[in-house]
Structure formats: structure tokens, C-alpha cells
């Protein structure tokens, strides 16, 4: 069984699930997977697996009794910054697995931040009773240490999406053509999200889009990772640009999004998995931080966030754009070597999961 933020039209999480299923199935084509989902019908159709509703506790309980292993992850499930309630929900699913005597693995998790005495105590109790923990960055190791979680085997691996292989760029090229965003001009992608109702970063991104169009003669394309929320945010920004920009306003599959990103010359992103997609496709990236997971991922690949979402300035952002624009070839070469190593670590998650199943069978 897999527990995570699935079925909610978040492209990054759906990409994680697709990558997990792909790698697990490569290791054992006969593996049976059941996913706890906000939209079981969509999950079954999209990923070709069994699914149960995240609110259907009786169905989850029955599925756990047929499971050999619960994978909690990937993603930033065990934190209470973006949502206080979700942390307790995901810990609750793990506790149900304990009751059903099913082994639990925290799978490529981004741990924390976890705030509050009660939440931290509960997380420490849960974390010290799972069978195995893999985390996707070094910052999560530090969070586990601060929580006093030391009993299970713990490894730093990589985000599951990094196990996905690059895709053909033809599909993305066709999508951009539908929006009249193809041709000889370079393409700069921007992936944004709504956050706390802040307006400042939207103004900066709009100004940056205009400056990119003027300075590099590039097309600016907004890429939605959470549909339709990201489309609305992009349209708000687009309304404040002087030069025409393209807002992709459809919902796309993981392969389609990867292919679209592959047609870009540079990607500026607030969304974590937009940055990861750029990494997979070998595209220079610039990350704007709103959450420690952005900083952690960028540090993991030898990069650094250009600034904080609340305080980002046009000067900072354009300075980084110019730097990356002039160093595209060197970035791609450095990125390809690093991503090859990270893919091995991403696959390691699934190998460890099957090790737990084998231990249970013996």
C-alpha cells in the first residue's frame, strides 16, 4: 500500500506516484499496489493500480490486512507548516498499519518542519516504530535527529521522481504549438503557486517576465503544476505584464509536463517538482524558496535558491537569469553527471522496500 497526497491534481505528487509504481514494477512485474487517494477513480485510471478513498477508513483497514508493506510517501507528508491536520492524518494511517501488524517504510520523505511539542512527541513515537526510513535530502536527516528518531535504519536517498527517465520532447513541442508558443524564439518557463495571498512576488515575476522578453527576445510560458490553482495565479501575474506571455491552462500528465519542460531554455520555479522536472530533462533552473524543501533540494544538487518568496527582488532574479543564461552548456554537462547519481539513489528506495517484504516472507 502507498499513502500520500495522491488524487488531488498535483503534478508533482502524481509524478512521484508514477515514478514509484514504475520502479517497483521494474523490480517485480507481479507487484500489486493499492494507493490511498483523494480520487480513487482517477488514480486507478491514471496509474493502473488499485485505490481506496483517503476517507474510507474501513476500506483502508481491509486493504492493510492484505498488504505486505505500507509505504508512507514520497513527498513532504510529515510536516505541519502547509497544513496542521495533514500531519496527524498521515501519522494516523501509519498507526493503523501498526495495529494491522504491517511493516511501515517512510519512503523518500521530506521530513519537517514539525512545530509544537505534541506534534513533535507524536512524530518521534511514530518514527521510532517504523521499520525503515529513507529521506530525500540531508535537511530531513537533521530533522529526524532533532526529533530523536534513531531506532530504524535511516538512509538519505533522493526524490522518487528523479528515477524517471527523460522523455521525448515531441509531445511538449506539440502542446506549445497549440498555444502558438513554438518557433525559433527561446522559451523561458515559469512555475508559480499561490502562497499566503502575497502580492509582492507576483509583481516581481511579472516584471521579470517583461525583462526576459525585452533582454533575450524569449517567449515566457507559465507551467501549471497544481491544476487549476496554478493557472489562476499565473493569470493574475500575466494580467500585469506589458509583453504577451503564455499561460498553459490545461491539466497535463507527468510525461506531458516533462516533455514541455524539455523544450525550455530555462525554468524559474516556486514549485519543487517543476525544479525536479528541469533536473530530469537537463534544463537550467532557478528556484525561489517558500519552504525548506526548495532549499534542501537545490543544496542537494549544488544549487541555491535565488531568494525568499516574500522578499525576492527583480534585481536578484534577473541577476540569476543572466548568470544561468550565459552558462547553459556548462550547467547541462554538470547536471547530467549529478542526475545519473541521483537516479541510482532514487531507485534505492524501491530496492529497500522490497528488502522489507522479503524479510517479512522469511
Secondary structure, 3 states (H helix, E strand, C coil): CEECCCCCCEHHHHHHHHHHHHHHHHHCCCCCCEEEECCHHHHHHHHCCEEEECCCHHHHHHHHHCCCCEEEEEECCCCCCCCHHHHHHHHHHHHHHHHCCCCEEEEEECCCCCCCHHHHHHHHHHHCCCCEEEECCHHHHHHHHHHCCCCCEEEECCCHHHHCCCCCCHHHHHHHHHCCCCCCCCEEEEECCCCCCCCHHHHHHHHHHHHHHHHHCCEEEECCCECCHHHHHHHHHHCCCCCCCEECCCCCCHHHHHHHHHCCCEEEECCHHHHHHHHHHCCCEEEEECCHHHHHHHHHCCCCCCEECCCCCHHHHHHHHHHHHCCHHHHHHHHHHHHHHHHHHHHHHHHHHHHHHHHHHC
